Amino acid sequence: YGDHRDLHLSIRRQRQMCIRDSYMDFFDFLISRWYLSLPLLVTLIMWWMYETNKGGKKIGPSEAVELINGDKAIFVDIRDRDSFEKGYIHGSINIQKDKFQKQEHLLNKGKAIVVISENGLDAGSAGVELQKMGIEEVYLLRNGLISWEEESLPLVK
């Protein structure tokens, strides 16, 4: 039994060393070929910046409340109907992003729109669609309803 266990540990150590060596080879390659690595790194950073900022400015719940209370914006909740009915922000309208064109009459183009999603991940693409429709001021609720609930703000249920 002891020899079997020693063999198992030896194989395990070899795998760990092999993985570590693979990472070292990869980093050695990146460093020795910096002229290839640098453009890749710059491209990845620019892509990340574009993805995180597309569709509108991310705002927190307190900023969203200020816009709504000042009658400068409306909430557009892009979740499906079932999720919306389980709990939504007072005064928000429910329009899924694939139905913006059909429901355009509900979007007051004179006001900014705050896009609400479950966790903030879908909001950017919805913001892009709204901007394509001619809505100039689009805001995205950072982290969606998760941030709203974290600040103990009320939902209509």
Disulfide bonds with the S-S distance in Angstrom:
none
